[in-house]
Amino acid sequence: MSVVGARFVRMGQRGDRLHVQLSVGDDVVGVRVVGEVDVASVGVLRAALWAAPARPVLRVDLSGVRLLSAAGVRALVAAHLRLRARGGELVLADPDPVVARVLRATGLHRVVPVVQSLPTPPCPRGELVACA
């Protein structure tokens, strides 16, 4: 994902137990999900996924999700099918270990790419260089 020259728009939706934030770039829409995705809160996730503007990639950051129920899995599958029909791709990023287990148990990890963000490497000791 290149952020050079990218235009970003931020939108958010909030439920009692689930918070969703959209970031729109030129080629990627990022969806950051925080909280519990269950039958009571899945409407917030579903609304955000359907409201995301058309881009080649929809990247859903699951690092803040503590619970992903069958209703949440169905919402992700529906988004995957909708994006694929338009020629786009859904990517799930940084799932919590509990959520990753749900993705494996349901087989969703075989259909939708699941990626881990690379951590920032630590600075080597004794070197006088700028580290990120």
Buried (B, 14 or more C-beta within 10 A) or exposed (E): EEEEEEEEEEBEBEBEBBBBBBBBBBEBBBBBBBBBBBEBBBBBBBBBBEEBEEBEBBBBBBBBBEBBBEBBBEBBBBBBEBBEEEEBBBBBBBBBEEBBEBBEEBEBBEBBBBEEEEEEEEEEEEEEEEEE
